[in-house]
Amino acid sequence: MRLEAFAEHGQFAPGRIAEQLRTTRDEVAQTIGLGRDAVLRPERIASPKTQKRLREMVEILNRVEPRFGSALIAYAWYRSEPLAGFDGQTAMQLVREGRASEVMAYIDAVDAGVYA
């Protein structure tokens, strides 16, 4: 999915992300490990921490979407599929812990055939 689908006025927009993934803003906040205010209050949406977490989630979804053929299936994978080598944690759990770079490295390794 194109990044523009998730952005509005030059920043990632939780409302657009929720719309594209057919979910709620509250669930978007939960999946990135932030409170409800982070995706509802304009000043919190614009904060570097919120924007970073939203960007990380969108980047991960964009990396795996071609594998699954749909942003919705990629989102389901992100939320529920345990990753090998991470003690059964999902991509969502790792992002919530601030470990998005490890998820992206894992995806790159799988794409390179390391875990195939």
Contacts in CASP RR format, 6 or more apart in sequence:
PFRMAT RR
TARGET T0000
AUTHOR 0000-0000-0000
METHOD contacts of the structure
MODEL  1
MRLEAFAEHGQFAPGRIAEQLRTTRDEVAQTIGLGRDAVLRPERIASPKT
QKRLREMVEILNRVEPRFGSALIAYAWYRSEPLAGFDGQTAMQLVREGRA
SEVMAYIDAVDAGVYA
1 20 0 8 1.000
1 61 0 8 1.000
1 62 0 8 1.000
1 65 0 8 1.000
1 71 0 8 1.000
3 58 0 8 1.000
3 62 0 8 1.000
5 16 0 8 1.000
5 20 0 8 1.000
6 12 0 8 1.000
6 13 0 8 1.000
6 16 0 8 1.000
6 17 0 8 1.000
6 20 0 8 1.000
6 54 0 8 1.000
6 58 0 8 1.000
7 13 0 8 1.000
7 16 0 8 1.000
8 16 0 8 1.000
11 45 0 8 1.000
11 46 0 8 1.000
11 51 0 8 1.000
12 51 0 8 1.000
12 54 0 8 1.000
12 55 0 8 1.000
12 58 0 8 1.000
13 45 0 8 1.000
14 25 0 8 1.000
14 28 0 8 1.000
14 29 0 8 1.000
14 39 0 8 1.000
14 40 0 8 1.000
14 45 0 8 1.000
14 50 0 8 1.000
14 54 0 8 1.000
15 25 0 8 1.000
15 28 0 8 1.000
15 39 0 8 1.000
17 28 0 8 1.000
17 54 0 8 1.000
17 57 0 8 1.000
17 58 0 8 1.000
18 24 0 8 1.000
18 25 0 8 1.000
18 27 0 8 1.000
18 28 0 8 1.000
20 71 0 8 1.000
21 28 0 8 1.000
21 71 0 8 1.000
21 72 0 8 1.000
21 75 0 8 1.000
22 72 0 8 1.000
23 75 0 8 1.000
25 36 0 8 1.000
25 39 0 8 1.000
25 40 0 8 1.000
26 36 0 8 1.000
26 39 0 8 1.000
28 39 0 8 1.000
28 54 0 8 1.000
28 57 0 8 1.000
29 35 0 8 1.000
29 36 0 8 1.000
29 38 0 8 1.000
29 39 0 8 1.000
31 57 0 8 1.000
31 78 0 8 1.000
31 79 0 8 1.000
31 92 0 8 1.000
31 95 0 8 1.000
31 96 0 8 1.000
32 38 0 8 1.000
32 50 0 8 1.000
32 53 0 8 1.000
32 54 0 8 1.000
32 56 0 8 1.000
32 57 0 8 1.000
32 95 0 8 1.000
32 96 0 8 1.000
33 53 0 8 1.000
33 95 0 8 1.000
33 96 0 8 1.000
34 49 0 8 1.000
34 50 0 8 1.000
34 53 0 8 1.000
37 44 0 8 1.000
38 44 0 8 1.000
38 45 0 8 1.000
38 47 0 8 1.000
38 49 0 8 1.000
38 50 0 8 1.000
39 45 0 8 1.000
39 50 0 8 1.000
44 50 0 8 1.000
45 51 0 8 1.000
53 95 0 8 1.000
53 100 0 8 1.000
56 95 0 8 1.000
56 98 0 8 1.000
56 100 0 8 1.000
57 78 0 8 1.000
57 95 0 8 1.000
57 100 0 8 1.000
59 100 0 8 1.000
59 104 0 8 1.000
60 78 0 8 1.000
60 91 0 8 1.000
60 95 0 8 1.000
60 100 0 8 1.000
60 103 0 8 1.000
60 104 0 8 1.000
60 107 0 8 1.000
61 71 0 8 1.000
61 74 0 8 1.000
61 75 0 8 1.000
61 78 0 8 1.000
63 104 0 8 1.000
63 107 0 8 1.000
63 108 0 8 1.000
63 111 0 8 1.000
64 74 0 8 1.000
64 77 0 8 1.000
64 78 0 8 1.000
64 107 0 8 1.000
65 71 0 8 1.000
65 74 0 8 1.000
67 74 0 8 1.000
68 74 0 8 1.000
68 77 0 8 1.000
77 91 0 8 1.000
78 90 0 8 1.000
78 91 0 8 1.000
78 92 0 8 1.000
79 90 0 8 1.000
79 91 0 8 1.000
79 92 0 8 1.000
80 90 0 8 1.000
80 92 0 8 1.000
81 90 0 8 1.000
81 91 0 8 1.000
82 88 0 8 1.000
82 89 0 8 1.000
82 90 0 8 1.000
83 89 0 8 1.000
83 90 0 8 1.000
83 91 0 8 1.000
83 94 0 8 1.000
83 103 0 8 1.000
83 106 0 8 1.000
84 106 0 8 1.000
84 115 0 8 1.000
86 94 0 8 1.000
86 102 0 8 1.000
86 106 0 8 1.000
91 103 0 8 1.000
94 100 0 8 1.000
94 102 0 8 1.000
94 103 0 8 1.000
95 103 0 8 1.000
106 115 0 8 1.000
109 115 0 8 1.000
110 116 0 8 1.000
END
